[in-house]
Amino acid sequence: MGAAAGLAASYIARRAERVVRREGLVDWPAVQRIASRRLRAAPGALDPVALRSSQAGYEAAMARIVPALEAHLGRPLPGVVERHEVVDRSGWVAANITTFQLILRKLEPQVIEQLDRHPGIGASFAALANRFLTTQQVGFLLGYLGTRVLGQYDVALLSAEAAPGRLLFVEENVRHAAAQLGVPLDDFRTWIALHETSHAFEFEAHDWLRPYLAQRLERQLASFVEDARAFQADGLLELARRLRRGDGDLLAGLLSDEQRGLLRETQLVMSLLEGFSDWVMDEVGRELLPDVPTLRARFEARRDQRRRGLDRLIGRLIGLDMKLEQYRRGERFVAGVWAAGGQAAIDRLFSGPGALPSEAELAEPPLWVARVLGQPAGSGSS
């Protein structure tokens, strides 16, 4: 019986190893099923006919947004504004599975290398267990976000080819949010589309931005792989060393100096991207919509409401709290740049990596205006 059990374990281990080598770190069809189960329970599902009929509303919104935004920016928008699509929640998940695949594919060679270095039943079972857990986590994450995302500028940072991005509007979530906020649906569509179109401008009109972020993401992934090796080798001893180094700050302890620097650089860029888009929503939105202040106030209340209970816990775990802070810090910065330097300063926001704000400048926009424009900040917007 012992020999039979040993043979069975050996067979299962070999099969587990083959699964990981052949099919990768994640069972992607299972991810789609896990996310879809959660999405089916969300309110406001639309049938394909209703989804297609909403396309005209976004066409009308984009027809108004593009000339207004071009006039405000003083330059033509790139062609991405013609590449927009209305999707349901499952369609959003399907689009973002591609992004997750690109990220996790970067890690798979390291896992295979570990199997080669440490062959045996334990390593094979560990690889299969990791595959199961990662599948569950990615499926849950996409299902959770799929009920919340309203719109997205979809660009695969780690794709081998610099394929053009596209705008996605998650109509089921847009309708549900508009009803919750008590605002006209067409106005809300226009407001959200304005935010995402400004993201398209940021990336497609400034060709340094995508490789800048991709390089930092690549370095972070490589660094995390090295961390995984350290934890695998030393386990709890390595964890204890890191926590002592962080002096009580869990995140500071777990991240290396390089990782903290990369995270800081990425956060500054994201604060600028999100802040600029939020600022555009309000500045240009006033020309297109009758009551932007009410839209903004109710939308911010909705954001705050989602920082409670289980949503708050999940938000902290996956970084949504950090993203909300990016919106607010970034918008304060861009508004301050406009007040201090006017259109000349706004035009320099995405002029290159050297124009990115420091932490101090993000808090004090006139410092950035003085450095980038090469002269003391004035009242350029008056």
N, C-alpha and C positions, 0 to 999 in steps of 0.2 A: 504493500500500500504506500509506503514511503517513497519507493522508487517511482511508482505511478504518479504520485503527487508531484515529485520532482520533475518528471517528464512533462506533466501538464503545465506546471509553472514555467518551465523552459519554453514550451511551445507558445504559451500566452505572451511571454516576454518578447519572443521573436516577432510575433504577430503585432504586438504593440509598437515595437520599434519600426516595423515596416509601415504601419499606419502613419506614424509621425514623419518618417522619411518621405513617404509617397504623397501624403495629403497635407502636411504642414502643421503649424502650431494650432490652427483653429479649424473647426468644422463649420465652414461658412454657410452651407444650407441650414444647419441647425441654428446658427445665429439668426438667419432670416425668420425661421419658425418661432424662435423665442421672442424676438422683437414683435413679430406680427400678432402673437397671442396677446401681448400687452396692448398693442394698438387697437385691436378689435374691441377691447373693453372701453376705449376712450369715447366720450360723447361727440356727436356731430359728424359721424361718418357720412361720406357722400358717395353716391353711385357714379359710374363713369359718365353718364349723361350730364349730371349736375356739374361734375368736374370740368368737362369740356365747355359747358355753357359759361363758366366763369372766366374763360380765356379772354373773352371780349372786354371784360372789366379791366383786366391788366393791360390789354392793348391800349385801351383808352387812357389809363393811368400813365403808361410809358410815353404816349404821344404828348402828354402835357409836361411830364417830368423832363424829358430830354432837352427841349429848347430852354426851359427855365434854368436847368442846371448848367447847360453850356453858357448861357448868358452870365450866370453867377461866377463860373470858373474862368470865363474869358477864353475858352478853348473848346474845340469839338470833342465829344465823347468818343471813346473807342467803340468798335463794332459790337462789343459784348452786349450792349443794350438791345441789340436785335436777337440775341441768343438767350431768350428767357422762356421758362416753361412752368406751367402750373401743375403741381403734383399733389397726390394725397400723401398721407403719412407713410404708407408703405413705400411709395415712390421715393420719398426722401431717404428712408432707410437704405433702399437699394443703391441710391447714388452714393451714400456715405460708406457703405461697405467697401467700395473700391478704395477709399481713402485709408480705411483701417487695414485693408490688405497690403497696401503699399508700405505702411509703417511696420506691420508685423513681419512682412517678408524680409525686412532688413535684419530681423533678429533670428530668423530660422537657421542661417548657416552656423550661428554660434551654438544653437541647440544641437544640431547634427554633430558639430565638432566635439561637444561634450559626450555624446553617445560614442563617438569614435575613441575618445580618450579613456572613457570609463565604461567599457561594455559590461553587460551583465543584467541580471533580472531587476535589481534595484533601480538602475538608471533607466531601463525601459519602462518600468511601471511609473517612475516619477515623470517621465516624458509624457506618458499617456494621461496621467492625473493632471499635469499642467495643461494639456490640451483641453481636457474636459472643463477645468476651471476657467481657462481663458475664454472658451466658447461661451460659457454661462455669463461671464462678466461683460463681454462685448455685446452679447444679445440683450442683456438687461440695460446696458448703457444706451444702446441705440433705441430700444423701446421706450426708455424714459425720455430721452431727448426728442424722440419723434412726436411726442405729444405736446411739446413746448416750442419748438422752433417755428417761427413765422415765415422767415425768408432767409436765403443764404446765397452768397456769392461763392460758387463751387469751383475751387481751383485745387488741383492735386499738387501740393508742394514738392512731393518726393517722386513724382512721375519722371520716367527717363526722358520723355519728350515734353517740351514746354507747350502742352496743348492749351488752347484758349479756354478761359473759364466760361461759366454760364450762370445765369440768375435762376434760382428756384424759389417758387412761392408755394408754401404749404397751405393750400386753400382751406382745408378742414380746420386747421389751427387758427388761421386768420379770421374765419367766420365766427368760430367759438370765442375768440378773444374780443372781437368787435361787439358781440352780443353781451359778453360779461362787462365790458366797459361802458356799454350804452352809447356807442358812437356810430355814425353812419358807415355802412360797410365800404362804400366806394371811397370815402375820405380815408378810412383806415388802410385800405389797399394802397392808395396813393402814398400815404405817409411811410408805410413799410417799404414799398418799392423805391422810394426816394433814398432810404437808408442803404439798401442793398446796391442800388445803382452807384452810389458814391463809393462803395467798396470796389466796384468794378473799375471806376476811374482811378482809385488809388493804385491798384495792381497793374492794370493794363496800360496806363499812361506813364508808368515809372518802372522801367524794366530792371532796375537794381533791386527792387523790393522782394520779389519772389525768391531769387537765389540767396539773398541775405537771410531770409527766414528759413529757407530750406537748409542752408549750411548749419545754422544753429540747431535745428531739429536733428540733423544727421549726427552732429557731435554729441548731442544729449543722448541719443539712442546708443551710440557707441560707448559712451560713458556708463550708461545704465547696464550694458552687457558686462563691462568690467566689474561693476558693483556686484552683479549677480554671481560672478565667479568668486569674488571675495567672500560673499556671504555663504556660498556653497563650501568654500574651503574652511572658514573659521566660524561660521554659524553665529551663535549668541555672543561669542567673544567680540566679533567684529561689530555687531549691533551695539554692545555695551560701550565699545571704544567710541563709536560715532555719537552716541547720546551724551557721553561725557564731553566730547568736543563741542557739542551744541549748547552746553551749559543750560540745559532745561528746555531749549527751543527744539521741538521735535524735527521740524523741517530743516532748520539750520544744521542739526546734527546728522541727518540722513544724507544731505547733499554735500558733495565735495566742494572745494573752493571753485573749481572750474564749473561745476553744475550750477552753483549759485550765481556765478557771473553770467552764464548763458541764460538762466532764467530771468535775471534782472534785465538783460538786453532785450530778450523777447517780450517781457512785460512792458517795457517802455514803448516798443514798436506797436504792440497791441493796444495800449492805451491811446496812442496817437491815432491809429486806424479807427477804433471804435468811437473815440471822442470826436474826430472829424465828421464821421458819418452821423452821429447824433446832432452835432451842431448844424450840419446841412439840413437834417430833417426839419429843424425849427426855422432856420434862416430862409431857406428856399420854400419850405412848407407854407410860410405866411403868405407867399405870393399865389399859392395854389389852393389853399384850404381856408374855410371861413373861421375856424376856431382852433388854432394850434395850441394855445395855452391849456385849453380843456383836455385836448388829446394828450398832451405831455403830462399833465397832472394826474390823470387817470391811469396812464401807462406806468408812471413811476410808482403809483400806489399798488398797481398789480405786481410790479417787480418786488416791492417790499413785502407784499403779502406772501409771496412765494419763498420768503426766507424764514419760514416758520416750520416747526414740527419736523416731520420726516423729510420734507423738501429741503429744509435747511441743512440737515445732516448729509443728505445725498449731495447737495450743492457744494458743501465744504469738501467732501471726498473727491468729487470730480472737477472741482475748480470753478464752479459757476459763481460762487461768492467773489472769487478773484476777478471774474469777468465783469460782474456788476461794478466793482470798484474801478475797473479799467474804463467803463463807460463814463463814470462820473469824474474821475481825475482827468481823463482825456478831454471831455467836453469843457471842463473849467479851463484847461490849458488853451484849447483852440479859441475859446471865447476871449480869453485874456490876450492871446496873440493878436486877434482881430482888433481888440480895443486899443492895444499898444502900438501896433504897426500897420493896421489896415490891410488892404488887398495885397500890397507889396510883401508883407510878412506871410500872409496866407499862401501866396504863390511859392514861397520857399519851403513850405512844410515838408514836401516830399522831394526836395531837390537832390538828395543823396544821403548816404549813411552819416556823413559829417554834420548834416542838419538835424539829426535826431536829438531830441531833448535829453538832458541829463535829469537825474532825480531832482536836483535843486531847481533846474529850469522848469520842470513839469509843475513844480509848486509855485514858481515865480516866473510867469511868462515874459515879463519885461526883460529878464536876464537873457532869455533865449533871443528875443528880438534884438537886443543890443549886440549879442555875439554874431548872429547870422546876418543881420543887415549892416553890421560894422559901424553902427552909430547909436547913440542913446535913443531909447524908444520914445516915440512921440505919440500924439493922439491921431493915429493914421486913419481911423474909421470915422472921424467927425466930418 
